[in-house]
Each structure stands twice: as structure tokens, then as C-alpha cells.
């Protein structure tokens, strides 16, 4: 009868096999280094330092579920609520007048005088917003500005010498890097979970500027608006959405990358509004058939399907059927590349747009309008 090998014996056998493999093949097996491991003792010191800047955001709203979600039915609202987290829990009306509803989310302080970042969907439709600290203190907040297209909001409380956190570079993050999520799942209070960057630049079709960081750090309802930290304690994302069949964490969460958030926040802080360039076209992907006929590489360019009347695109001479190859030197490989490039350019800026028209490459000058005051295309 065979006996199970002891752990020590298995270790010795494994080492012997590796040695024999290296000797016979010249192959070297690399072991993980200490630099790739969680720091000794975990992240307790980091969390103790930065968690005071993570707050609970309580919202009171008198809006109906349909109003709060832009006219969705109750069924649609519930489905959206399962996909997102931290939004106001829907309450079914008990009388013709809808009672005030309570909801919770998270946020984090970025200035000593009280500027706080959270999600737009956390505070959408709010009549009052209250910020709670870990020590139990409460502050009424005012809404500085919101950006539904990126789901980012900036709120403010009165304060001095408040604890803060700083943005890091989301672009510098790599798949596999350790991350730490902080927030208030289910309104329980400050909670910390860890995981890794599972993927980057995820498009979950929630808006035109989707470029989410995907993580397996556990996030749930109430985590919305909370920070996703790197292992240096820098905010590299804002926890915003999850994929889940039942509304609970399934290990697939999404955070708006900090490089985008910091730009949006700076714009909101300036005047409470977002100013984005606007071109005035409807676009679609270049089909494989069209790409083959025109000799384009796969994933090259996006096609203009329609040019709106009296828009920058029409004034610049763009036409339906044009294939946009670049915008101000940025190569366009898919539709959202053009949307982002245009939106990232200040209104009234004159830019160069390179298009392929009937086999000929043209470069046109276009002066953008402001998306905030123009009809979205």
C-alpha cells in the first residue's frame, strides 16, 4: 500500500527534478521574488495612514426610481441597480406621494479644505448629501459639479486640515499589480479588500468614455465612489460598477482610471462644468469588407456615418463615408478613439483631422464646438 509523501519529501523531489531539468535542458525556472509579494505584515500601515480620507456618503432623494435613473421603468432600474453599486435602494411607493429615499455610497477627500470625489450615480437626484467620517462626525455637503458621461462627481464640505489622498498614475498600472479597495459596502462602514488589476481599458458600454480598470478586489453596493489604491497608497481608480448576477461581488469590478478622473475633477473644480470638444458626426466601425477593399489594416480608422447640419464637421467639409484615420496626430483605431480624442480637446480649438475619401487621403482643419452646449452625436 502506497503512503502519502511528506511535504518535506515532496519538496526535495521537486527540487531534484528541477535541478535535473536545468542540467539536461539548460532551462532555468524563475521563482517569485520578494518584490512581487504582499509586504510583510500586509497593508495595515498603509491602510491606517490613508483610510481616514475615505468617507461614507449618505444621500436623501425625493425622486422616484424612474426619475433617478432617467425615466427607466422599475424593472430596468432594478437591473441597473444590480450592475452598479452604491446607488439609492429603490423603494416602492406606498401612497401617491413617493417618500424620501435613503442611499449610501463612498467618497474620498482630495483637499484639506474638503473637496471630495464620488460617483455621479451616488448623488444623482439628491436633495441632501451628508458625509460621515470614521470617527462618527458628519458634514453637510454641497455638489460642486457632476459628469454623468464618466460617472464622476465632485462635492464639498467645510473643513480645514482634513486628511487627504492623492491621485497616482492609472496608466502606469499593469495587469497583475496589487490594488486595495476602500469604501462602505452596504453602509457597514469603512471596509478594505484587496486584489489585483485583472484587465485595463475595459469597455462595458456604460458611456462613450469607457476605459475601466477591472479588478477582482471585492466591491459591493455602497463601494461606489470609493478609491482603488495602488500599493503606494495612491488613488489609481474610482470604484464604479460590477458585473454580477445577483448584485453581490462576483470578483469582477470596474474603476474609472485616475488619469481620467483627475482631469474631470480639475474641470469640475474650475466652474462646476465639463467642457469637451464636439465634432457633430455619427460614426461606426469600419467593416472587414470595406477595410479589405480599401487596403486598410484590421482595426484602422472609423467611418463617418452621418454629418450633422450646422456643425464643426459640416463646416470643415467632412462627408458621410469618410474614414477618419487620425485626429491631431492621434491614430484612430476604433470609434471610441475618435470620441475620446475630440472630447479631450478644448472647445474652439482648431484641429487637424485626417480622412480617407474614395482612396485619397485628405487633411482638414476643424474648429470644435462645446459638447455641453451642442447636440451630442
C-alpha positions, -999 to 999 in steps of 0.1 A, spaced: 0 0 0 14 34 -10 19 60 17 14 97 10 47 116 8 55 141 35 57 178 25 95 178 30 100 148 8 78 163 -19 98 195 -17 131 176 -21 118 156 -50 106 188 -67 140 204 -62 157 173 -76 135 173 -107 141 210 -113 179 205 -109 178 176 -134 157 196 -159 182 226 -157 211 202 -161 197 184 -191 180 213 -210 196 245 -198 162 259 -189 160 280 -157 128 282 -137 124 316 -121 108 318 -86 88 348 -75 109 375 -58 100 393 -25 93 424 -46 63 407 -61 48 397 -28 25 414 -4 46 434 21 54 417 53 26 423 77 2 432 49 -11 467 41 -20 476 77 3 506 79 -8 520 45 -45 515 54 -41 531 88 -25 561 70 -50 567 42 -83 553 54 -92 585 74 -96 602 40 -122 577 28 -157 587 38 -193 574 37 -217 595 15 -253 594 26 -280 607 2 -316 616 6 -337 619 -25 -373 626 -31 -371 614 -67 -389 583 -79 -368 554 -92 -378 563 -127 -368 599 -122 -335 590 -106 -324 568 -135 -335 590 -164 -370 576 -169 -363 539 -166 -390 515 -155 -388 498 -121 -376 466 -138 -349 484 -157 -339 503 -126 -335 471 -106 -314 456 -133 -292 487 -134 -290 486 -96 -277 451 -98 -250 461 -122 -240 492 -103 -235 495 -66 -238 523 -40 -268 538 -56 -300 546 -37 -321 515 -28 -354 516 -47 -385 519 -25 -419 511 -39 -445 538 -34 -469 532 -5 -491 562 -15 -494 586 -44 -466 607 -29 -432 590 -30 -415 591 4 -379 603 7 -354 575 -1 -321 570 16 -289 557 -1 -253 553 7 -220 554 -13 -184 562 -7 -160 590 -15 -125 603 -8 -111 636 2 -86 653 -21 -81 687 -5 -76 697 31 -105 722 28 -130 695 19 -132 686 -18 -145 650 -21 -147 628 -52 -175 603 -56 -197 588 -83 -224 608 -101 -248 579 -97 -243 581 -59 -256 616 -57 -279 618 -87 -313 633 -77 -301 641 -42 -319 667 -21 -293 664 7 -259 649 8 -242 641 41 -206 630 45 -197 608 75 -162 602 88 -149 571 105 -150 589 139 -188 594 135 -186 631 127 -210 644 100 -208 672 75 -234 685 51 -220 686 16 -227 707 -15 -225 695 -50 -198 713 -70 -204 696 -103 -211 662 -119 -202 644 -151 -227 617 -160 -206 606 -190 -177 594 -168 -199 589 -137 -177 613 -116 -190 639 -92 -172 665 -70 -188 676 -37 -175 699 -10 -177 701 28 -164 729 51 -132 719 68 -96 726 74 -66 703 78 -86 673 67 -69 640 58 -64 636 21 -53 612 -6 -36 619 -39 -40 605 -74 -14 582 -89 -10 571 -125 -35 546 -138 -15 544 -170 14 530 -150 -6 502 -136 -1 467 -151 -23 437 -152 -14 417 -121 -5 447 -99 -18 446 -64 -47 470 -56 -67 479 -25 -104 490 -25 -118 510 3 -154 520 9 -186 514 27 -203 483 13 -239 480 24 -234 510 46 -214 489 71 -187 515 75 -150 515 64 -141 482 48 -109 472 30 -105 445 3 -75 436 -19 -70 421 -53 -51 427 -85 -56 446 -117 -74 420 -138 -76 440 -170 -73 475 -183 -92 497 -208 -124 477 -204 -154 490 -224 -186 479 -206 -208 501 -228 -219 523 -200 -208 555 -218 -187 570 -246 -155 572 -224 -154 537 -210 -118 527 -203 -123 509 -169 -97 492 -148 -111 457 -140 -102 443 -106 -111 412 -85 -109 432 -53 -143 425 -36 -166 455 -41 -203 457 -34 -232 481 -31 -221 511 -11 -185 509 -25 -195 533 -53 -173 564 -54 -146 548 -32 -109 548 -41 -89 520 -56 -54 523 -43 -21 510 -56 4 496 -32 19 530 -25 -14 544 -13 -21 565 -44 -56 565 -59 -55 549 -93 -92 545 -98 -128 552 -86 -148 521 -79 -179 524 -101 -196 493 -114 -197 455 -111 -208 426 -132 -229 403 -110 -260 380 -115 -274 389 -81 -260 423 -71 -232 409 -49 -195 408 -56 -185 382 -82 -149 392 -84 -155 414 -115 -155 451 -106 -147 482 -125 -130 515 -116 -127 547 -136 -90 553 -141 -74 581 -122 -59 597 -152 -94 604 -165 -108 612 -130 -81 638 -122 -88 656 -155 -126 656 -149 -122 667 -113 -100 696 -123 -125 708 -148 -154 705 -123 -134 724 -96 -129 752 -121 -165 761 -128 -187 731 -119 -190 721 -156 -172 699 -181 -160 715 -213 -154 690 -241 -148 694 -278 -177 684 -301 -175 674 -338 -210 667 -348 -209 633 -365 -223 598 -361 -197 572 -365 -194 534 -369 -167 508 -371 -151 500 -405 -164 467 -416 -139 439 -427 -153 441 -462 -147 478 -465 -112 475 -449 -103 448 -474 -114 468 -504 -96 499 -493 -65 481 -482 -68 491 -446 -54 471 -418 -77 455 -393 -87 480 -366 -77 510 -386 -99 540 -387 -136 547 -380 -163 556 -406 -184 587 -405 -220 575 -410 -237 609 -408 -226 646 -407 -250 668 -387 -262 701 -401 -245 733 -390 -218 716 -370 -180 718 -370 -178 686 -391 -200 701 -418 -182 734 -418 -148 716 -421 -161 696 -452 -163 662 -437 -187 638 -455 -206 606 -449 -184 577 -459 -152 594 -449 -129 571 -428 -111 590 -400 -75 579 -397 -62 604 -372 -72 634 -352 -45 659 -342 -18 632 -346 -37 606 -326 -43 574 -346 -79 563 -347 -83 526 -345 -119 523 -333 -149 546 -328 -143 554 -292 -107 566 -301 -122 595 -321 -148 602 -293 -121 604 -267 -97 625 -289 -124 650 -297 -137 652 -262 -102 657 -248 -97 688 -270 -108 722 -257 -138 738 -275 -129 765 -301 -97 747 -308 -87 742 -344 -75 707 -350 -64 686 -380 -84 656 -390 -70 630 -415 -96 611 -435 -96 586 -463 -121 595 -490 -125 575 -522 -90 562 -520 -75 597 -513 -61 608 -480 -71 643 -470 -62 665 -440 -89 690 -430 -90 718 -404 -119 717 -379 -128 741 -352 -147 722 -324 -178 733 -306 -185 727 -269 -202 693 -263 -220 708 -232 -240 732 -253 -243 712 -285 -264 682 -295 -245 650 -287 -237 629 -317 
